[in-house]
Amino acid sequence: MKSDKSTLSAIRKFLVEYKEEYSFGLVLLTLVGLSYGLAPLIPHKVFYEIISPVLDTAIITVTLICTWAMIRHSDGIRVRNVQAWIMGTISAIMIAGVTYRMFVNAELLPAEGTFAFDGWEMVGGDLLAWLILAYPSELLNPGWLTMKNSLTRILPVVVLGAIDMFVPWDLRWLLALVPVVWVALLFRHVHYYRRYAEENYGSVEQTDEKWIIRYLTMVLILSISYIYLCFSNEPTRLFTQQWLMLFVIIYTNDRIIFHSKPWIENAEEEEEEEEEEEEAKIESNADYRAMLEQWMKTDKTYLNPEFRLLDLRQVLPLNRTYLSQLINAEYGCNFYQFVTNYRIEEAKRLMTEHPEMTMEDVAKQCGFSSARSFYRAFDREVEMTPKEWMATQSE
């Protein structure tokens, strides 16, 4: 019974935490399904001569604009330079493909009743998928995106395409599933990204974790759509993939250009700072805990939305590794949870002593970056909303 309650609690927390993300995914998946259902109603000639060229032109135009914007607004941020390279490469691939169809192959798509894509065409689709996934790969693992690591992902796909030409078995299904596998691997890294943020920052809303989940969800749906695209005989099947890819590119680049530098990119700078320090030897965790709690009580530094683990060095002579170990050992939680507990207790005090305060004011004064993050944190930790908690206090 106890296990069932903990499972239900975990499910509830997940639904609360990622409500917007899975709702977004369901809506987009529904739109893709409707698009595939309606696409066959488009006259083939209209699609070949008007709709598909317009969508191709839109993708090329947007990627070229995004390439220019990323270069102009790179601000020395590596992931933006990576994205500029990605957008430029996609533009070149799209231009080459359109040029080939215009001057070499008059038919835009295979005729109905023939198989959709051969192995090498699918290898090209996988390489395009890798370009789309390069940005989150670098963001989730700063410095990971190198030529060597890229080749470890790309070469097996090329080899598989070559083998497909000489063996009697149809290996195209494996090629079609490659993008889905890549997305799944990146979803796994979101956990480590989140854990790093929670171990080092008092607020995690700006780490882009939820946006990355939404981005990967879009690419996962794009990959599932790609599987249908590879094996469908419907001539207008490319319509959904074209508008979906255009949507992903616009949505992604808008966020990247207008979002500030993600915190996790500062990891390298912080590591360099720590190398210059002498590693402190822990004499007594109890003494450090007493010093920390007294400091938190008197200075209330947790009220600063940008409060970081390294700020604890103002009172404790420890580097980041020891600070993180101290929080985990003494409080059984990470730094984000440690700070959130202080903020929630402060929120309870304010709501009790000043019931006239709005939730927005309470969130702001307690160090939460927004009222939404306050509601989510309170609901997650207390398992009821702030208003529900206030109602229990007045009973």
N, C-alpha and C positions, 0 to 999 in steps of 0.2 A: 504493500500500500504506500509506504514511504517512497519507494522507488517510482511508483506511478505519479505521485505528487511532484517529485522533482523533475520528472520528464515533462509533465504538463506545464510546470513553471518555466522550464527551459524553452518549450515551444512558444509559450506566451511571450517570453522576453524576445525571442527571435521575431515573432510576428510584429511586436511593437517596434523593435529596433529597425527592421528592414521593410516596413509596410510600404513605403513609397517605392522602394526598389522592385519588389516583386509585383506590385500593382502596375508599375511602368512596363515590366517585362510581359505581363499578361495582356496588357492593352496592345503593345507592339506586336506580339505574336498573333493576336486576333486580327489586327490589320493586315498582317502578312498573309494569313489564311484567306481572308476576304479578297485580297489582291490576287492571289493565285486562282481563286474561284471565278473572279470577274475577268481576268486577263484573256481567257479564250473568247470572250465576247468582242474583243477588239478586232476589227478587220485586219487581216494579215498585211495587206498592202499599206494601210494607214500606219500600222506599227513599224514596218520596215522603212518606209520612206519619210515619216514625220516624227513619231513619238520616240523611237529608239535613238535616232540621230540627235534629237533635241536633248534627251537625257544624257547622252554621251558628251555632247557639247557643254552641258551644264556641269558635269563632273570635271571635265578638263578645265573649264573656266574657274571653278571653285578651288580646285587643287593648285592652280597657278597663283591665284590670289592668296591662298593660305601659305604657299611657299614664300611669297614676297612678305606677307605679314609676319611670319615666324622669323625670317631673317632680320626684319626691321625691329622686331620687339623681342629678340632673343635675350637681351639683358644678361648675357653670359651664362644663361641657364642651359645646362647640357641637354635636358629633355626637349627643350624647344628647338635647339639645333638639330637634334635627332628627328623631330617632327618635320622640320623644314626639308631635310633630306628625304624623308618618307614621301611627303607631298610632291616633291619634285620628281621622284622616281615614278610614282603613280601617274603623274601627268605625262611623263615620257612614254610609259607603257600604253596608256589610253590613246595617245596621239599615234603611236606606232600601229595599234590595233585598228583604229579608224582609217588610217592611211592604207593599210593592207586591204581592208574590206572595200575601199573606194576604188583602188587602182589594180588590185590583183584578183580579189574574189568578189564578184558582183553580188553574190547571195549573202545576206546578212547572217542568216541562220540556216542550219541543215533543214532539208525538206521534212515534212511531217511523215512519220513512219520509220525514219532512220534513227540510229542511236544518237544520243545527244553529243557527248564529248568523247574523244579518244584519250588515251593515257597522257600524251604530251600536253594536250589542251588542259587537262586537269592538273598537271604539274604546274602550268602557268597560273591556274587559279589558286593553287596552294601557295605559290610564291607571292601572289597578291595578298593573300590572307596573312602571310608572314609580315608583310609591310604594314598592314593595318594593326597587327599585334605588337609591332616593334616598340611603339610608344609606351603602352602599359608594361612591357617587359623591362624597359629602362627605368620607368618610374617606380615599379615595385622592387627592382633590384639595381639601385644606382651603380653604374659602372659595369654592369653585367654585359650590356650590349656591345660586344666586340666582334670583329670579323671572324675570329676563331669560333666563338659561341654561336654566331649566326650560321656558320657553315655546318656545325654539328646538327642544326635543325633542318637546314635546307638540303644538304647532300643526300641524306637517306631518301628524301622525296624524289630527287632526280634519279637516284639509283633504282628506286621502285618503278618509276616511269620507264626506265630503260629495260628492266626485267620484263615488264608487261608486254613489251614488243616481241619477246622471244620465247615466252612460255605459253602453253595452251590454256592456262587458267586466266580468268578475268580478275585482275588485281585492281581494277578501277575503284572498287568499293573501299579498299584501303586508302587510296589516294583521296577519295571523297571524305573520309573520316578524319584525315590528318588535322584540318583546322579545328574540329571539335576537340581533339586531344590536346592541341596547343592551348585552347581556351581553358580547358579543364585544369591544365598544369598551372596556368596563371591564376585561376580562382584559388588554388591551394596557397599561392604566395600572398594573397590578400590577407590571410590569417597572420602571417609573419609581419607583414606591413603594419597591421593593426596592433599587434603585440609590441612592436618597436615603439609605435606612437604612444601607447598606453604606459610603457615603461619610462618614457622620457618627457611627456607633456601632460599638463593638468587639464587641457582641453584638446579634444581630438577632431573637432568638427572641420578644421581647416586642413586636415591631412589628406583630404580627397578620397578617403576610403570608400564612402558610399557612392561617390561619383564614379570611381573605378569599377565598382560592382555593376553600376548601371551601364557603363561603357562595355564591360565584358559581356553583360547580358545581351546588349545589342549585337555584338560580334558573334555571340553564340547563336542567336536567331539568324544572323546573316549566314553563318556556317551551315545551319540546318537547312536554310533555304537553298544554299549552294548544293547540298546533296540532291535535293529535288531537281535543281537546275541541270545537274550532270546527267541524270538518267531519264528525264522527261522528254517525250517526243512532241510536246506542245510547242509550236513555233513561237508563240508570244510569251513563253515562260521566262524570258530574260527581263521582262518588264518589271517584275517585283524586285529582282536583284538590283536593277539599275537605280530605282527610286530609293530602295533601302540603303544602298551604298552611298548615295548622295546625302541622305539624311544623316547617316553615321558620320560622314566627313564634316558636314556643317555643324552638327551638334558637338563633335569632338573639338574641332579647332576653335570654335567660339569660346569654349570653356578654357582651353589651354592658353589662348591669347590674353583673356581677361581675368585669369586667376593668378594670384600671387605665388611666389616660389614655395612649393610644398616643403613642409618642415623636414621631412625625411632626407631631403637633399642637403641639409646642413650636417648630416652625420659625419661626413668626411672632415669638415672643419672642426667639429667638436672632438673627433678622435685626435686630430693634430694638437689641439689644445691640451688634451690629457697626456699626450706623450711628453710634454714639457714639464709636467708635474711629477713630483716624487709620489710614489704609491704609498698612501698612508696605511699604517698597520692598525687594525682594529683592536683596541685594548678591551673595551667593554661595550657590547651592544646596548646594555641597559643604560649606561651613561649617555650614549649618543641619543637613545630614544628619549630620555628625559630632557636633554638639551633641545631636541627637535620639537617636542610637544610644547615646551615652554615658549619657544620661538613662534610656533604656529599660533599659540594662544594670544601672545602679546602683540606680534606684528601683523597677524592675519594676512600673510602674503598670498594665501590661497584665493583671496578676493580679486587678485589680478588674473584676468582671463588668459594671459600669456605666461602664466607661472610654469616653470620648467624644472625638471629634476636637478639640473645643474645649478639652479638658484639656491638649492639647499647648501651649497658650499659657502654661503654667507655665514653659516653657523656651524657647519660640520666640515672638518678638514679632510674630506674624502673625495676621490675621483668618482666618475659616473658609475663605474662597475661596483665599487663598494657601496655607493649610495643606493643603487638598485637592489643589491643583496640585502642591505639593511632593511629597506621597506618590505621586501618579500619575506624576510625571516621574522621580523618583529610584528608585522601586521597581516601577514598571510594574503597580501594582495599586491597589485602593481601600483605604480605611482599615480596613474590616472584615477584608479578606484580610491586610493588613499586621499587624494585631494577632493574627489567628488563627495566622499563621506563628510569631510569638513564643511563643504559647501551646502550639502543637504541639511546638516545640523544647523548651520547658520540660517538657512531658509526657514526651517521649522521655528527657530527663535523669532525671526522677523514676522512670520505669519501669525504667531501666537501673540506677540506684543503689539503688532500693527496690522490688525485684520483689514484695515481700510486700504492697504497697499495693493496695487494691481500685481498680477503674476509677472508681468513684464518688468516692473520695478524691482520685485523680489529677485528675479533672475539676474538682473543687471548688478544689483548690490551684492550678490553672493558670488560673483565671479564667473557666471555662465555666459558664454558668448552670445546666446540668444534665448528667448523664451521657449522656443522649440526644444533646444538641447536641455533646458531645465526640466521641462515636462518629461522628456524621454528618460533622463537620468533618475528623476524622482520616481517615476513609474517602475523603472527597472529595479531600483534598489529597495523601495518601500512597498512595491507591488500594489500601489494605488496612486491615483492622480493627486496633485497638491490639494485640489478642492475636496476630494473625497477624504483626504487626511484631515483637513480642517473641520469637516463635518463630524468626524469621529471625536475630535477634541472638544466639540461643543455639546456632545451628548452627556 
